[in-house]
């Protein structure tokens, strides 16, 4: 249910019980109130930083059965950031994103925000890096069919 006033480009919206739901502003009405509205709106709250899964990393280290010793070095081939011991750097250069018992370990480069993935195989380590993307591609977003 909606109700119009004599103000051009402005339409109030109400529910079936007459409670206000919002308003629709046309281009002219929005232009006249935009700055005031934006000053009163809080910026969107950023998601809290997710804790590093250090327990997963430690479980991988405890069960290490690869042909080579535990490797603590991480390097970002995109920006050149590197560390010989990512966990004990001060300040930190890489943040652990994921680690699993299969040997997959993922880091976020704190310099360029790229994802650095180390795939530990029985006798070799393969490293790949993906540049930071502020949003997921449409391919990775949930969509209604």
C-alpha positions as CSV (number, residue, x, y, z in Angstrom):
1,X,0.0,0.0,0.0
2,X,1.4,3.4,-0.8
3,X,0.4,7.0,-0.3
4,X,1.4,10.0,-2.3
5,X,1.9,13.6,-1.1
6,X,2.0,16.8,-3.0
7,X,5.8,16.6,-3.0
8,X,6.9,15.8,-6.5
9,X,9.1,12.7,-6.7
10,X,8.2,11.4,-3.2
11,X,6.1,8.4,-2.4
12,X,5.7,6.8,1.0
13,X,5.2,3.1,1.3
14,X,3.0,1.4,4.1
15,X,2.2,-2.2,5.0
16,X,-1.4,-3.5,5.1
17,X,-1.8,-2.3,8.7
18,X,-0.8,1.2,7.8
19,X,2.7,1.0,9.3
20,X,5.4,2.9,7.4
21,X,7.9,0.7,5.4
22,X,9.9,3.4,3.6
23,X,9.7,5.9,0.8
24,X,10.6,6.1,-2.8
25,X,12.4,9.3,-3.9
26,X,12.6,10.4,-7.5
27,X,15.8,11.9,-8.9
28,X,15.0,15.5,-7.9
29,X,13.8,14.7,-4.4
30,X,16.9,12.5,-3.8
31,X,19.3,15.2,-5.1
32,X,17.8,17.7,-2.5
33,X,18.2,15.4,0.5
34,X,21.1,13.1,-0.4
35,X,23.8,14.9,1.6
36,X,21.7,15.1,4.7
37,X,20.7,11.4,4.5
38,X,24.3,10.2,3.9
39,X,25.6,12.2,6.9
40,X,23.2,10.3,9.1
41,X,23.9,6.9,7.8
42,X,26.6,4.9,9.4
43,X,29.1,3.3,7.1
44,X,28.6,-0.5,6.7
45,X,30.2,-2.4,9.4
46,X,33.2,-4.4,8.2
47,X,33.2,-8.1,8.9
48,X,35.4,-9.0,11.9
49,X,38.8,-10.4,11.1
50,X,38.6,-14.2,11.1
51,X,41.0,-15.9,13.4
52,X,43.9,-17.8,11.9
53,X,43.3,-21.6,12.0
54,X,46.5,-22.3,13.8
55,X,45.2,-25.5,15.4
56,X,44.7,-26.9,11.8
57,X,48.3,-25.8,11.0
58,X,49.7,-27.5,14.2
59,X,47.7,-30.7,13.4
60,X,49.3,-30.8,10.0
61,X,52.8,-30.3,11.4
62,X,52.3,-33.0,14.0
63,X,51.3,-35.5,11.4
64,X,53.9,-34.4,8.8
65,X,54.9,-37.3,6.6
66,X,56.3,-35.6,3.5
67,X,59.8,-36.4,2.3
68,X,61.0,-32.9,3.2
69,X,61.0,-31.0,6.5
70,X,58.2,-28.7,7.6
71,X,58.5,-25.6,5.4
72,X,57.8,-22.2,7.1
73,X,58.8,-20.0,4.2
74,X,56.1,-18.2,2.2
75,X,56.7,-15.9,-0.8
76,X,54.2,-13.9,-2.9
77,X,55.2,-14.0,-6.5
78,X,52.9,-11.1,-7.3
79,X,54.4,-8.4,-5.1
80,X,57.7,-10.0,-3.9
81,X,56.8,-10.1,-0.2
82,X,58.6,-13.0,1.4
83,X,59.2,-14.6,4.8
84,X,61.4,-17.4,6.0
85,X,59.1,-18.1,9.0
86,X,55.6,-16.7,8.4
87,X,54.3,-17.6,11.9
88,X,57.0,-15.7,13.8
89,X,57.5,-12.5,11.6
90,X,57.1,-9.2,13.4
91,X,55.3,-7.5,11.9
92,X,53.5,-10.3,10.1
93,X,53.8,-10.6,6.4
94,X,51.3,-13.4,5.7
95,X,48.1,-14.5,7.4
96,X,47.1,-18.1,7.5
97,X,43.7,-18.6,5.8
98,X,43.5,-22.4,5.8
99,X,45.4,-25.6,6.5
100,X,44.3,-29.2,6.1
101,X,45.7,-32.6,6.7
102,X,46.0,-33.2,3.0
103,X,48.8,-30.6,2.8
104,X,46.9,-27.7,1.4
105,X,47.9,-24.4,3.1
106,X,46.6,-21.1,2.1
107,X,47.9,-17.6,3.1
108,X,46.8,-14.0,2.5
109,X,49.7,-11.7,1.6
110,X,49.4,-8.7,3.9
111,X,51.3,-6.5,1.4
112,X,49.1,-7.0,-1.7
113,X,46.2,-9.1,-0.2
114,X,46.8,-11.9,-2.8
115,X,46.0,-15.5,-1.9
116,X,49.2,-17.7,-1.8
117,X,48.5,-21.4,-1.9
118,X,51.0,-24.1,-1.0
119,X,50.1,-27.6,-2.1
120,X,52.2,-30.1,-0.3
121,X,52.6,-33.3,-2.2
122,X,54.6,-36.3,-1.0
123,X,57.8,-35.2,-2.7
124,X,57.2,-31.7,-4.0
125,X,55.5,-28.4,-3.1
126,X,53.5,-26.5,-5.7
127,X,52.8,-22.8,-5.1
128,X,50.2,-20.6,-6.8
129,X,49.1,-17.1,-6.2
130,X,45.8,-15.4,-7.0
131,X,45.6,-11.6,-7.1
132,X,43.2,-10.0,-4.6
133,X,39.7,-9.4,-5.9
134,X,37.5,-7.1,-3.8
135,X,34.4,-9.1,-4.8
136,X,33.8,-12.7,-5.9
137,X,33.1,-13.2,-9.5
138,X,29.6,-13.8,-10.6
139,X,30.6,-17.4,-11.2
140,X,31.2,-17.8,-7.4
141,X,28.2,-15.9,-6.1
142,X,25.0,-17.7,-5.1
143,X,22.2,-16.8,-7.5
144,X,18.5,-17.7,-7.6
145,X,17.7,-19.6,-10.8
